[in-house]
């Protein structure tokens, strides 16, 4: 369940919010005048979320290239990896 706190808690209960984010690996939603305003995450969770976003972006880019005929076959990719890194199948 989402944890929702008023903006005044950022000033008055910062350590409590920080401890919650680090302990439960969940965001805290901050409201301003009763309306959603911010989301607070630990650095670790933010980096994980950003990494997933980048991975999905790169996958979409790859799928688009494949659909447009700009991609390489799996055999070509594996052959180039084998040559570059000296891998043997």
N, C-alpha and C positions, 0 to 999 in steps of 0.2 A: 504494500500500500504506500502511496506517495506521502512523503513527509513535507508538510507545508508550514512555513514559518513567516511571521511578519518581518518587514525590513528592519524594524528596530532590533530584532534579535541578532542581526549581523554586528551591530555595535555592542549590544549588551551581553550576548551569549555566543560570541565568535568561537571560543574554545569548544563549547558544547557542540556546535554545528560541525566544526572541523573534526572532532572526535567521532561523531556520528558517521560522517562521510568516509573516514578512514577505517572505522570498525566494520561497517556494514556494506561498504563498496556501493553505496547508493547515493543518488543526488538528493539535495534538499532544494525544494522550490520556494522561492522568496516572493512574497506578495508586497505590493505597494498600494496603499489605499484599497485593500481588498481584491486587487487584480494581480494576476500573475505578472512578474516583472523579470526575475532572474532565476537561473539554475546554478547551484553551487556543487562542484564535483572535486574530488581529490585530483591531484596532478596525475597520479597513476591511472585513474579511470578516464580522465580526459585524454591522455595519450593513447590508451587502448581504444577508445571510441574514435579518435582521430585516425588511428591506424586502420581500423575497420573501414572507415569512410574512404581513405586513400586506396585500400585494396579494392573496394567495390568500384571506385572510379576507374582504376586501372583495368579491372575485369571488363567493365562496360566499354572502355576504349578498345580493348582487344576484341571483344565480340563485334563491335562496330567495324573494325578493320577486317575481320573475317567475312562479315556480310558484304563488304565492299570489294572483296577479293584481294585485299592487300596483305593478308596473312600468309604464313608459311605452314607447310604440312608438319605434322608431329614428327615425321621421319627427318625432315630437314632440321628441325629444332634440336632433336636428340643427336643427330650427326654433328651439328655445330658445337653442342655441349661436350660431346665426346672428344672432339678435336681440341677444344679450348682447355678442358680440364683433364684430359687424358683418361677419361672414363672408358671402361670396357664393359660391354653388355654381356 
